Amino acid sequence: MFEKIGVIYHPMNEPAKKLTRKLEQLLSGKGFSVWTCSSWDGEAARSGMSGTDLVLSVGGDGTILRTAQAIIPGKTPVTGINLGKLGFMTELNVKEVEDKLTRILKGEGWIDERALLEARLFDGDGSRLFYALNDVVVARGAIARVVYIKTTIDDKPLTTYKGDGVIAATATGSTGYALAAGGPILHPQSRDFILLPILPHLSTKYCMVLPSSTKVKLDVQTVYPATISIDGHTNLQINSGAVIEIKRSKNTLRFLRINPESSFYSSLEKKLKGKQ
């Protein structure tokens, strides 16, 4: 079932680097072809994906988000090993790695398929396409002045948000920045996505949960440069007149899990309270 396995790790986390070396030895000893890469080296990670049957992400949720960018639009499944703080997306903790990973490699486990967003940016540099596992954030830049974001849904005018910005979040991202901004938590396998403003000033304040078929267009109007952030890792300056079109992608990210599907609800409360 598995022949080639990649291990992508957080390069600034010493326990992650130590565990990566251990995993490399363990997997090589079992006859697997293994490659390792820093999650900060996106090009190297993408080049390693060809023919890879499984990726182990060693770090926290941030490492998984970087790993996702290396995989998409491919179908290689990922299993996350948590050495971070929360680990909403990770599957294993350090103490259970050897036992549960052995079970995974024997063919146990199930595929948890997560929805992605596609964001196409139109600006002075033409058109660029991005994929987001967590969220797309369009917001003010370094200068603390509100931005105006004219928003349409399925080509019908919704409102012009006036505030710090707007978040479009997947179900996976609903436990991240969107939750901190007052959004709801969606079941992780939901295909719906969230649209909510960030600190709106004298404008629409409510959050919307949109069907998976929805297309959102954000038209940015601002005196000072604004920003677009994809999963918190791809961050670009944009100017007034930039347009971002957001929709659910046909691509998905596949997690290979070993814990029961029902564990989402039991672990959610613990993680929201900062417990591992």
C-alpha positions in Angstrom: 0.0 0.0 0.0 2.8 2.4 0.9 6.2 2.6 -0.7 7.3 6.2 -0.6 6.7 8.3 2.5 7.6 12.0 3.0 8.2 13.6 6.4 7.7 17.4 6.5 8.7 19.1 9.7 8.8 22.4 11.5 12.4 23.6 11.1 12.4 25.8 14.2 11.0 23.1 16.5 13.9 21.0 17.9 11.6 18.1 19.1 10.1 18.1 15.6 13.5 17.7 14.0 14.5 15.0 16.5 11.3 13.1 15.8 11.8 13.4 12.1 15.2 11.7 12.3 13.7 9.0 14.4 10.8 8.5 11.9 13.3 8.4 9.0 15.3 5.6 10.7 12.1 3.7 11.7 10.5 3.9 8.2 13.7 3.1 6.4 14.2 0.1 8.6 10.8 -1.2 7.6 11.8 -1.0 3.9 10.0 2.3 2.9 11.6 4.9 0.7 11.7 8.1 2.8 12.4 11.7 2.1 12.3 14.6 4.6 11.9 18.3 4.2 11.5 21.5 6.1 7.9 22.9 5.9 9.4 26.3 5.1 11.0 25.0 1.9 7.9 24.8 -0.2 9.6 24.2 -3.5 11.5 21.2 -2.2 8.4 19.8 -0.6 6.4 20.1 -3.8 9.2 18.4 -5.8 9.2 15.5 -3.4 5.5 14.8 -3.8 5.8 12.9 -7.1 5.1 9.2 -6.3 4.7 9.8 -2.6 2.0 7.6 -1.0 1.8 9.3 2.4 3.1 12.5 4.0 3.7 12.8 7.8 3.5 16.4 9.0 5.6 16.9 12.2 4.8 20.1 14.1 1.4 21.7 14.6 -1.5 23.0 12.6 0.8 25.6 11.0 3.0 22.9 9.7 0.0 21.1 8.2 -1.1 24.3 6.5 2.3 24.6 4.8 2.3 20.8 4.0 -1.2 21.3 2.4 0.3 24.0 0.0 2.9 21.5 -1.1 0.3 18.7 -1.8 -2.5 20.7 -3.4 -3.8 20.0 -6.0 -2.5 16.4 -5.6 -4.2 13.6 -3.7 -1.4 12.4 -1.4 -2.9 11.9 2.1 -1.3 13.5 5.1 -1.2 12.4 8.8 -0.3 15.1 11.3 1.8 14.5 14.4 1.3 17.2 16.9 4.2 19.0 18.6 2.3 22.3 18.7 -0.2 23.9 21.0 -3.6 22.9 19.8 -3.5 20.5 16.9 -7.0 20.8 15.6 -5.9 19.1 12.3 -3.2 16.8 13.6 -4.0 13.1 14.4 -1.2 11.7 16.6 0.7 12.9 19.7 4.3 12.0 20.3 3.5 9.2 22.8 1.3 7.3 20.4 3.3 7.8 17.2 5.0 4.4 17.0 2.0 2.3 17.8 -0.6 4.1 15.7 1.7 4.8 12.8 2.5 1.1 12.6 -1.3 0.4 12.4 -1.7 3.0 9.6 1.2 1.5 7.6 -0.5 -1.9 7.9 -3.6 -0.5 6.2 -5.8 0.6 9.1 -7.3 4.1 9.2 -9.8 6.1 7.2 -9.7 9.1 4.8 -11.0 12.4 6.1 -11.5 14.6 3.0 -11.5 18.3 3.7 -12.9 21.1 1.5 -10.7 23.8 0.1 -11.3 27.3 -1.1 -10.0 28.8 -4.3 -9.2 32.5 -4.3 -8.4 34.2 -7.6 -6.8 37.6 -7.2 -7.1 40.2 -10.0 -4.8 43.2 -9.7 -2.2 45.1 -11.6 -0.1 41.9 -11.9 -2.9 40.1 -13.7 -4.6 37.0 -12.3 -3.3 34.6 -9.6 -4.9 31.5 -8.1 -4.5 30.4 -4.5 -5.8 27.4 -2.5 -6.8 27.7 1.2 -7.4 24.8 3.6 -8.2 27.3 6.4 -9.1 30.7 5.2 -8.7 33.6 2.9 -8.4 37.0 4.7 -8.6 40.3 3.0 -7.7 43.1 5.4 -6.1 46.4 6.0 -2.3 46.6 5.9 0.2 48.1 8.2 -1.6 51.4 8.5 -4.6 51.2 10.9 -7.2 52.6 8.7 -10.5 50.9 7.7 -10.9 49.3 4.2 -14.0 49.2 2.2 -14.8 45.8 0.6 -17.7 45.8 -1.8 -19.1 42.2 -1.6 -21.3 40.3 -4.0 -22.6 36.8 -3.7 -23.4 34.9 -6.9 -23.2 38.2 -8.8 -25.8 39.8 -6.5 -24.8 42.8 -4.3 -24.6 42.0 -0.6 -23.0 44.9 1.2 -19.9 47.1 1.4 -18.0 46.1 4.5 -16.2 48.9 6.3 -13.7 47.7 8.9 -10.5 45.8 9.3 -11.4 43.3 6.7 -13.3 40.1 5.7 -12.6 36.4 6.4 -13.7 33.6 4.1 -13.1 30.3 6.0 -13.6 26.6 5.3 -15.1 24.2 7.9 -11.5 23.3 8.8 -10.7 27.0 9.3 -13.8 27.6 11.4 -11.8 26.8 14.5 -9.1 29.3 13.7 -9.1 33.0 13.0 -12.8 32.9 12.1 -13.7 31.6 15.5 -11.7 34.3 17.2 -13.6 36.9 15.1 -16.9 35.6 16.3 -17.8 32.9 13.7 -19.4 29.5 14.3 -17.7 26.1 14.3 -18.7 23.9 11.4 -18.3 20.2 11.3 -14.9 19.6 9.6 -16.4 17.5 6.8 -18.9 20.2 5.9 -18.6 21.7 2.4 -20.1 25.0 3.4 -18.0 28.0 4.1 -18.1 31.1 6.3 -18.0 34.8 5.4 -17.6 37.3 8.2 -16.3 40.8 8.7 -13.4 41.7 11.0 -14.3 44.5 13.4 -16.9 46.2 11.1 -17.5 49.9 11.8 -21.0 51.1 11.1 -21.6 48.3 8.6 -22.9 44.8 8.5 -21.7 42.8 11.5 -23.3 39.3 11.0 -21.5 36.2 9.9 -22.9 34.1 7.0 -22.6 30.4 6.4 -22.7 29.9 2.6 -23.6 26.8 0.6 -20.7 25.1 -1.2 -21.9 26.3 -4.6 -21.6 30.0 -3.6 -19.3 32.4 -5.4 -18.1 35.5 -3.5 -16.5 38.5 -5.0 -14.6 41.1 -2.9 -13.8 44.4 -4.4 -11.3 46.3 -2.3 -11.4 50.1 -2.0 -8.7 51.7 0.2 -6.5 54.7 0.3 -3.6 52.7 1.8 -2.3 49.3 0.7 -4.3 46.3 2.0 -3.4 42.7 2.3 -4.6 39.2 1.3 -3.5 36.3 3.4 -3.9 32.6 2.4 -3.8 30.3 5.4 -1.7 32.8 7.2 1.4 31.9 5.2 1.0 33.5 1.8 0.7 37.2 2.5 0.6 39.8 -0.3 0.1 43.5 -0.4 -2.8 44.6 -2.6 -3.9 48.0 -3.7 -7.3 49.7 -4.2 -9.2 48.2 -7.1 -8.0 44.6 -6.4 -10.7 42.0 -6.8 -10.7 38.6 -5.1 -13.1 35.9 -6.3 -13.6 33.0 -3.8 -15.4 29.7 -4.2 -15.1 26.1 -3.0 -12.5 24.2 -4.9 -13.1 21.0 -6.8 -9.8 19.8 -5.1 -9.7 18.5 -1.6 -7.1 17.7 1.0 -7.1 14.1 2.3 -6.1 13.3 5.9 -5.3 9.7 6.7 -6.6 9.1 10.3 -6.6 6.3 12.8 -8.7 7.7 15.6 -12.5 7.2 15.5 -14.5 9.6 13.4 -16.6 10.5 16.5 -13.5 11.8 18.3 -13.9 15.3 16.8 -16.6 16.3 19.3 -14.8 14.8 22.3 -11.5 16.4 21.4 -13.0 19.8 20.5 -13.9 20.8 24.0 -10.4 19.8 25.3 -8.6 21.8 22.6 -10.8 24.9 23.0 -9.8 24.8 26.7 -6.1 24.5 25.8 -5.8 20.8 26.8 -3.9 18.3 24.7 
